[in-house]
Amino acid sequence: MANIRHASKAPTALPQARDTETGLLHSAIFLSYLLLSLALLGALVRLVRGPTLPDRVVALELMASLTVAFIGIYALNNDRPAFLDVAMVLALTAFLTAVGFARYLEKGGHRGDQ
């Protein structure tokens, strides 16, 4: 028989390069969590301080959007794509809530700045 070499797999990246890519991904995810946490803290301050109801509604909408981002990053980090469905439902619910508040304020609801 002839000595034939079969290529069983395509060439892969060096282990060192793979470790660098993994480390970079983990650093980016950590930075994302950190920045989202700071933004959530700022939105919480705006929610508490107000001063008007529309300010509080916008802060709640921002908090819902940041929570959707948290869920998306968690799904990416832990390889759980089912959580993306949860994020989508939360985003749609937050949108409908914002529309409801806007209609309430438009119809002459309590604004707090009058």
N, C-alpha and C positions, 0 to 999 in steps of 0.2 A: 504494500500500500504506500501511496505517496504521502508525504508529510505535508498536510494542508492545514493552515491556520484559519480558524473560523473566528470572525469578529462577533462575539456574543452580545456585546453592548457597545453603544456609542461611547466615545471618550467622555469622561466626566471631568468636572473641574477639580482642581487640586483640593485636598482636604482643608488646607490653610485658607484658601479663597472662600470655600463654603462656610467656614467658621466666621470669617470676616463678614460675609453677607448676612448670616444669622445674627451676629452681634449688631450689625447696623439696623436690621429689622427690629430687634428688641429695643434698641436705643430710640428708634423712631416711634415705636408704640409707647414707650415710657414717656417720651416728650409729648406725645399726643394726649396721653392721660393727664399729664401735668398741666398742659395748657387748657384742656377742657375743664379741669378742676378749678383753675383760676377763673375762667369765664363763668363757671357755675356759681362760684363764690360772689363774683361781681353782680350777677343776675339776682342772687339772693339778697344782696345789699339793696339793690334797686327795688326789689319786691317789698322789703320791709320799710324802707324809707319813703317810698311813693314818689311824689306827694299826692298824685291823683290816681283815680281808678284806671285810666288808660295807661299810665306808666306801669302799674302793677300787671295789667293784662299783657303788655309787651314783655315784661320780665318773665311772666309765666310761659309765654310762647317761646321765648329764648331758652328757658330751662327745659322745656319739652324737646326743642331741637338739639340741645346739648346732650340730653339723655339718649336721643336717637343716635347721636354720634358715638356716645359711650358704648351703646349696644353694638353698633357696627364694628368698632375697634375690638370689642371683646370677641365678637364672632370671628373676626379675622385672626386674632391672636390665638384663640383656642380651637380653631378649625370647626366651628359650629354654625353652619350656614342656616340652620333652622331659626337662629336668633334674628336673622335678617327679616324674617316674616314678622316677628314681634316688633322690630324697629319700624317696619312699614305700617303696621296697625297703629302704633303709637303716633307716628307722624300724621296719619290721616285723622286720628282722633283729635290731636292738637290743632290741626287745621280747622276742623269743624267747630271746635270750641272757640277758636279765635273769631270765626265767622259769627258764631252765636253772640259773643260779647260785643262785636262790632254792631250787629243789628240791635242789640239791647241799648247800646249807647246812642245809636242813631235815632231810635224811637223816643229818646228823652229820658233814659235811665239816669240814675244818680252818677255824676261824674266826680264830684268832690272838689272841682276847681271853680265852681260858680258861687 
